[in-house]
């Protein structure tokens, strides 16, 4: 916790300094101006593993062949070091021109003036093939600070091999409810004899799950101003449900749940074939299938047909953002447009950064996708969604950690669902207030 606090404090201080630097200096050229014929060097930074680096470098070379006067220098890091490095370069007035941005941090950078409003670069950045609900995920106060790269949607992943083994039919996901999940999960747990459980316990790194519950009832975690508006009774019901799953043996014992959650995707109950149902992002299907060796299927979220509005929404895997201090914003926008719209580039990148947010590109690469990636694409294309939730407010990037801690306290009997709900809302609001 202390390490995370130091990192958040450093980020806040550095971004505050960035704001003063930005106020003192203007950009070197106009985002809506003409592309120059003079030599230009752009710096482009991202996080990721080796496969992402190799694919991205290939696309950079493709862009440079089409724009021989523009050189793009790649700067990549692992996730853990990426944000400290980005904040430091921002504060030193040495920000990269183009950056890979995450939903948790985009508001922090945008609200301090560090990012370019991409609407200013429409002359060079084509967004015609993006769904408006997808574009809205990168908007803050009506300004487009991030272009979504890939999209994901929350889903229920079911192990159809386990259901077949126990003679349990796959539920009709156009009608089912959270009570149905509990009931079917109970059947699986009884048949599994303590070795296989019905449901992988939610609540660990599961802010999306709580958000879905609120959205299905016409409510939200945050309002347009970033204030926590989650009704306590919804959070109470959420933790009561999780507690009941564990007490009834439908989910694994708390110690097992926490251990598996801390070990990562490959050790999860879904990946180890020790739970029949689990909440996951649809784009994680490929990794889960590879780890489990089982037949897995994406199901729609429970209770969507009875909800006031769909709880499901588009979640960006990440964004492309441009520094407001870039001396070459027009050229930076042209590069982002190439990343987002070029079909040949898309055939190199495929779904490495998620199922493409660009609808036209999504269709163009469909023939190259693995069966599990095709299933993720189909889910994205066919499941109804409503408008995305308010982008994570500045200061609220720790919400997952706060949720996890309260879930563990409920599971181990250290607190009640009612107390967890009240404390969670108060803590998250305090984090948001402290960042102002």
Helices and strands as residue ranges (DSSP letters): H 2-24, E 40-47, H 50-66, E 70-77, H 79-91, E 98-101, H 103-110, G 118-121, H 132-135, G 136-138, E 139-140, E 143-144, E 147-152, E 154-159, H 160-165, H 178-192, E 197-199, H 207-216, H 232-247, H 254-263, G 265-267, E 275-281, G 282-284, H 285-292, E 296-299, E 315-322, H 329-341, H 343-349, E 355-356, H 359-364, G 366-368, H 371-382, H 399-411, H 417-434
